[in-house]
Amino acid sequence: MKIARVLAVAATVGMSGLLASAASYYVDSAGGNDANDGLQPESAWQSLTRVNAATLAPGDEVLFKRGGLWRGVLVPRSGEPGKPVRYAEYGEGPLPILQGSVAAEAPADWQEIRPGIWRTEPSRVADFQPLASNAAMEPWSRHHEGGALVHFSNATDEQGRNIATVQVEKRGVSNNHVQLWGPEMPEFTECMVLHMRGRSSKETRLAGINIRQNRLPWTRYAVGRTDVTLREEWQDFDIVFERTIGAAPVTRHLHMSVGGMLPEGATIDLQILRAESCRRVGGLPLPADVGNIIFDHGRACGWKKWTEDDLQQLGDFYYSPYDECVYMRYDGNPAAANKSIELALRTTIVNQGSAHDVLYENLAVRYGAAHGFGGGDTKRITIRGCDIYYIGGGHQYTKNGRPVRFGNGIEFWGNADEHLVENNRLWEIYDAALTNQGRGNGKEIRSIETNIIYRNNVIWNADYSFEYWNNDVTENIIFVNNTCVDAGTVWSHGHRPNPNGAHLMFYNNPAKTKNFVIRDNIFVNSTEVCMRMWNDWQEPPLLDYNLWHGGGQPLVRFEKKGVFKHEDFADYQQQFGFDRNSVIAQPVFMDAANRDYRLAPNSPGRHGASDGGAFGARLP
């Protein structure tokens, strides 16, 4: 095995945070001011906007005041090997909070539109200003996959404006199966209206509209919406875009994911006319899908529905993308019955696409409907001592008419190398608490996942504790000394069309895989199964010295090879060679009611780990 070498890499990455920083910048959400220099607690900055705009040198650190709260997205700056940019905390009190939600706790935030149905005030766009852009003249392109087939051409009208023509032969079943790429879009501050015209030989609705980088890591800059239905005659229509991140990606192209949506046999013409900047007025700022509603910081959560007519039970809610508002069934004004109501937006709270040499320590990341930490094409990232909770539930895409939701606590997407995730706590996660995953083809699109270590983390109430899949190259993935409790016992489990409730979710893995190690962990209690695994690994993972107890559920479900219960453990060991030195037993925790998941002195497996210590995470 190559565990020692990978741990040595982790030590180098982890210790880099101890090097002296070049400069320290302080951020205080209550007493700071963005006009300050940020160099002392007395002259702290205030906002994430100022942090994201800062020019930081390798070795610099940004320190958030304990007890503070910042709403929005953190877009980190990159350092260099041995000199990461550090995002951490200062002062005393609770961890500083980075939060991806909008508060709706004032009675004036809600209006009763009919008995039992309450709505936040819809917003509108105003203050239009022309934007300089060559988008009307530039050609479009298309991408198809998954059996979809579309033909594409560009032409120009008498004014020299481009007309993109799409002929749909096979539309596919998933939104990514047909992707239309438009011209580069201008940068804007808050909102942009793209004035367009179009027609279609069959009625067509446009969906999956974004502005994003047209190469890895495909960073999304803005989300767009329109309610147009294209028909045979030319018609003018608008797409309203809301900027979703602070720092603009290198390129910003119009993008539509329309697989499974376009009618087969249709011929569709699209043309850009002009672009204008604007801003939202009125209503709450809800520019992205609301994937979860958290009442009183976790006392209860809402139940996401997909139309206003589906609101039948108390707490059912629907997000209207066109009006940017939430509809909810409630007996009386929701704000009168709850001390706090947080509307979790479909945003990745720490959006680290293309980042490298970054260290995060002692931050709380919560209430986002996409990922807590996410982004592709990353290198030398350390995430240490953070609390990550109530993450996920946003609308990802629609497949065969069925909406699919998503959201992981920490996700490394696509190319990822030399990452260390240690001493964190993660709970109430819609999908996976921890995951590295990617979709590459080994050629022009790569997904190379190497040298990633997850150790000493405590996870509870996530649908998956650790999820992995890839189809390119995977090497040196180490999952060690983690404590994973109550998989599937999560706010969203009953919402899901596919409730899995597994600590280890190993989907199809055609990737070239070496040295994938799952060792010295605790996996206890799951709603469905402790581990679910597809049997297409070129080199199987190494599982050993783990403590397992499913709480009455099966230990392992192998696709096409059956289910193994606790009483089948010896057969599972002999047949697959996994967990030769592992234990099936109910652990005894120090104080599980208060989330102290250290093993008690009298617990089974207390001295069973390969290094002679206790199983599972050993947090201070």
KAWO-V370392 format. One line per field, one symbol per residue. ss: DSSP state (H for helix, E for strand, C for the rest). phi: phi as a letter, one per 30 degrees, with the letter a starting at -180 (. if undefined). burial: 1 if it has 24 or more other ideal C-beta (glycine too) atoms within 12 Angstrom, else 0. Layout:
BEGIN
ss: ???
phi: ???
burial: ???
END
This chain:
BEGIN
ss: CCHHHHHHHHHHHHHHHHCCCCCEEEECCCCCCCCCCCCCHHHCECCHHHHHHCCCCCCCEEEEECCCEEECCECCCCCECCECEEEEEECCCCCEEEECEEECCCHHHEEEEECCEEEECCCEEEEEEECCCCHHHCCCEEEECCCCEEEEEEEECCCCCEEEEEEEEECCCCHHHEEEEEEECCCCCCEEEEEEEEEECCCEECCCEEEECCCCCCCEEEEEECCCEECCCCEEEEEEEEECCCCCCCCCEEEEECCCCCCCCCEEEEEEEEEEEEEEECCCCCCCCEEEEEEHHHCEECEEECCHHHCCCCCEEEEECCCCEEEEECCCCHHHHCCCEEEEECCCCEECCCCEEEEEECEEEEEECCCCEECEEEEEEEEECCEEEEECCEEEEEECCEEEEECCCEEEEEEEEEEEEECCEEEEEEEEEEEEECCCCCCCCCCEEEEEEEECCEEEEEEEEEEEEECCEEEEEEEECCEEEEECCCCCCCCCCCCCCEEEEEEEECCEEEEEEEECCEEEEECCEEEEECCCCCCCCEEECCEEECCCCEEEEECCCEEECHHHHHHHHHHHCCCCCCEECCCCEEEHHHCEEEECCCCCCCCCCCCCCCCCCCCC
phi: .cdeddddddddddddddddddacccbbdccdaddddidbedbddccdedddddcccejdbcccdeidbbckcccdcccbeibddccbbbibjdedccbcbcdbcceddbbdcaeiccbdddcbcahdbdcdacedcddcbbbbahidbbcbabbbcdciddbccccccbciccdddbbcccddcddbdbbbccdbbaaadbebccbhcbcbdcaechedcacbbacdcdbddebdabccccdcbdcddebbcdbbcbdicdddidcbcbbdcabbdabdbiiddbdbeccabcchhjeabdbdbcbddddccejdbbccddchbccbdadideddcbdbbccdddbddccceidbhbbcbhccbaibcccdcakcicahccbbiccbahbjjddcacbhicdccakcdbbccidabhcbbbiccbahceccdbabaabbcibdccbccbhcbcbhccbbhbdbdbcbaabbbbahcccbhccbbididbeceddddbdchbdcccdebdddbbhccbbiccbbibdbadbcbdcbddbddccahcccadijcddbbcdibjccdedceddddddcichdcdbcaddccdaddciccdddecdeieccddcicddidbdd
burial: 00100110110111011010100111111001000001001001111111110101011111111101111111111110001111111100001111111111100011100000111110101000001010110111011100010101010000001111111100111111111111111111011111111111000111111111110111111111110101000000111111111111100111111111111101111111111111110011111111111110100111111101001000111111111111111100111001011111111111111111111111111111111111111111111111111111111111100011111111111111111111111111111111111111000001111111111111111111111111111111111111111111111110110101111111101110111111111111111111111100100111111111111011111100001101001001000101100111111110000010111000111101110001111110
END
